[in-house]
Amino acid sequence: MFKINENYLKLPGSYLFSTIGRKVEAYMEAHPDQSVIRLGIGDVTQPLAPAIIDALHLAVDEMAEAETFHGYAPDLGYEFLRRAMAEGDYQARGCEITADEVFISDGAKCDSGNIQEIFGTDNKIAVCDPVYPVYVDTNVMAGRAGTYDPAADTWSDVIYMPCTAKNNFVPELPKETPDLLYLCFPNNPTGSAITKAQLQEWVDYANKVGAVIIYDAAYEAYISEPGIPHTIYECEGARTCAIELRSFSKNAGFTGVRLGATIIPKDLKCGEITLHTLWARRHGTKYNGAPYIVQKAGEAVYSQAGKAQLAEQIAYYMKNARTIYQGLKDAGYQVSGGMNAPYIWLKTPGQMTSWEFFDFLLEHAQIVGTPGSGFGPSGEGYFRLTAFGSYENTVAAMERIRQI
Amino acid sequence: MFKINENYLKLPGSYLFSTIGRKVEAYMEAHPDQSVIRLGIGDVTQPLAPAIIDALHLAVDEMAEAETFHGYAPDLGYEFLRRAMAEGDYQARGCEITADEVFISDGAKCDSGNIQEIFGTDNKIAVCDPVYPVYVDTNVMAGRAGTYDPAADTWSDVIYMPCTAKNNFVPELPKETPDLLYLCFPNNPTGSAITKAQLQEWVDYANKVGAVIIYDAAYEAYISEPGIPHTIYECEGARTCAIELRSFSKNAGFTGVRLGATIIPKDLKCGEITLHTLWARRHGTKYNGAPYIVQKAGEAVYSQAGKAQLAEQIAYYMKNARTIYQGLKDAGYQVSGGMNAPYIWLKTPGQMTSWEFFDFLLEHAQIVGTPGSGFGPSGEGYFRLTAFGSYENTVAAMERIRQI
C-alpha cells in the first residue's frame, strides 16, 4: 500500500494567500455592493510595458514559421537572456557573474521552493521572522523543519531571526549556527533594506561557518537610496557562499508571465562538488526550460526602451508607496518600509492581532492587506500593505483609512 | 557546514539527452561540412498552428492594457482551461473527470518529476524497462531508488518490468508488489500501445494491492487504432488508483511553449487523505501557475479550428512515422512502434550495442537517434527514432540508411 509524504500533514492550515483569498471571497459574497481595494497579495496591476509587448508579438510570430520556430529551450535558459542578465544585473555593477552561472526559470517562487532539494535533509535552516512563507513551508515538506508548535507558531528545527522595530527589521547574526540562511532584501514583508556593510557581515559570517546564503533579490529594482546593495555579489566573498534568486515579477510586471533566475557561482562548493553542478542536474532532470516567447520578453527588459519604460512603472508604484506611508503616518500609525521596497509595514493599532486587524480593515474600509502573523511569530501585531494597486485605488484606500 | 543532497551523487553520468547533445555538437564541430538529421530527442519541428498563434497574439494584447492585464494566475490553473480539458479529454469520452481535478502546469516533464514529492520516501516504485529516464532519476534524487549497480544498470530498490519483443513491449504484472507504478502508453521510447483490456488489468491490480498508477498519456493524440485507451479513466476503477499526466508538447507542438496538466481524481486516497489535497498544497506552495498567454494558447487547442489544424499536424508526423517504419523494414531492420505513437523502435543490427549504433549512425549516415540503453537495461540493443522531423529530412534519413 502506497504511503504519502507525511511531512505535508504537519503544515498548519493552508497557504497564507489562499486563506486570504477565501476570506475576501466570502466577504464579497456577503457584501456584493461594497468595492474592495486589494493591497494584500503582492500582485502588480500595471500592464506590460510596450517594449515587452512588442517582444512578445515578435516571438509569437517566430513560432508561426518552421524556419524560426523554437521547440525545447535549453534547460538552463537561452544564452541571449543569460548573457543579458549577467551583463545587466551583475557585470554592469562590477560583480563577477558570468552567463553560465545564471539559470533561467519560470519564477522566483518556484526557485525559492525548489532550491532546498539540492541540500541534504539534515541541514539546519535559518529564516528571518517574519518571512515569506515559501522558504519555511517547502523545508517542512522536505522534512527539514522538525515539529510544529502551534502556540509559538514555530518549527523545532528552524532557527528564527526576529526582525522587529528594535533592530530596524534587519536581523542579527543567529546564536545557533545554521547551514542554510534565507535572506531577502529589500525585504518581503517588512519593506526594510540592508546596507552593503551590513550584508558584508552576513557574507563574512556564512563563509566563516560554512553556511549557504539563499539571497532573494526579488525587490532589487525598488531600491531608491544609495548604499543599499542591488545584489549580494557586491559583497566580497559572496561567490563562495551565496545563491541569488531573481524575479521578473516586480521589476517588469511578470507575475502572470512567469520568469525568474537563480544565480549559482561556480566557486560555491561542498568539498569538490559545486552547487552549480547539482542545480544544473536538477534543472535538467525536473524542468524543461522557460517558454521561448517569455525569455524573449525577458530580454526586452534589458533593452534601452524596456529599461526606460520599466523605470516609469516602478516610479508609479513607488508613488503609491509614498502615498501609503504618508497616509498611514497622517492617520497616526507606526509605519516603516516603502522607501526601497513596494511594501509598507505597519503596527496594528490598539493591541489588535494581525488577523483581527485584517478583519477590521476589510469590514470597515473594504481594504485587503496581509496579516503580519502570516509571515511568522514576530509578524504578530503587524500588517503589510503593498504599493502594487492603481494610484487611484491607493489614494482611495488612504482616504478610507483616514475615516475609520 | 552545509551538506548537499548526497542522492544526486549516485546518479551515473548526466541526463541522457544532454549527453546526446554534447556528442552531436562534437561531431558537428569536427565535420562542419556534414548535414546532420536529428531524429533523436522528441522535439517537434512544425510551427504552432494558426489558431494557437491567434490566441497568443490576442492574449499578448490583453496583457498590454490595465483593464485586461492578468497578473498571478490561479495556482492550479485558469478555470477556462481546466474546463476545456475536463470536457474535451475526459467527459467527451465518457470519463468522469471534473475541471477541479485538472491541475495545469508548465509541462509533463516537470509534473512527472515532481509528482513523487507527495509520496513518502519509503514507497517502492516500479517502472517499465526501457523507460523515460525522468521517472527513475527523480526518484533517485529523492532517495527512493537505493544503490546503483553499474554492471546491471539497475537500482536496488526499483522494480523493473521488462518490455521486450517477447511481450510485444507491454509489461507483465510485476512479481514484487510496488507502491507506485509508472506507466506510459502509447509508450516512450518503444512506441508500443496498450489495449483497454490490458490496461484494465493494471487498474484492477493497482486497486487490489493499493498501488498508485502514474499514467503518462503524453502521446495519446497519436493513437490511430481502435481499442486503444486515450486515457486511463476509460478503465473502471481508475479514479481510486490512477494519476494521469497530460502534455501539450506532442499533440500541439508546445515543446517550447510549455504547458501540461496532472489529473488527480478526488477518490484517490490514502486513508482519509486525498492525493488531490496534497498536490494542491504542493502546487500552491512551490509553483505559481502557468503563464496566462500560454493557458490561452492551450484553450485554443480545444477550439474547432485548433482541433482541425492539429489533426493535420499529427497526420504529418504520422506520415513520417510510416516512412521510417517502412524505410527500416525495407532496409532489413527489425522494427516496431510508429502506429499509435511518434516513436519507432528498432533492433540494432549485428549485435551492436545501442551506443555503438548511435555512433555508427552518426558517423555513416549523419543521423541522430536515441540509444535504447539510455532508457534502461532492456533497451540495450535497441534504438529509438522519432517522427518529429520534417518530412523531407525523414525521407532523406531513410535514403541514407538504405545506403549504409
Interface residues (C-beta under 8 A of the other chain):
Chain A: M1 F2 K3 I4 N5 E6 Y8 L9 L11 S14 Y15 S18 I41 D43 V44 T45 Q46 P47 L48 P50 I53 L56 H57 V60 D61 M63 A64 E65 A66 F69 H70 G71 Y72 A73 D75 D106 G107 K109 C110 G113 N114 E117 I118 F119 G120 T121 D122 N123 P133 V134 D137 T138 M141 D179 L180 V209 G210 A211 V212 G253 T255 G256 V257 R258 C270 I273 L275 L278 R281 R282 G284 T285 K286 Y287 N288 G289 A290 P291 Y292 I293 V294 S390
Chain B: M1 F2 K3 I4 N5 E6 Y8 L9 L11 S14 Y15 S18 I41 D43 V44 T45 Q46 P47 L48 P50 I53 L56 H57 V60 D61 M63 A64 E65 A66 F69 H70 G71 Y72 A73 D75 D106 G107 K109 C110 G113 N114 E117 I118 F119 G120 T121 D122 N123 P133 V134 D137 T138 M141 D179 L180 V209 G210 A211 V212 G253 T255 G256 V257 R258 C270 I273 L275 L278 R281 R282 G284 T285 K286 Y287 N288 G289 A290 P291 Y292 I293 V294 S390
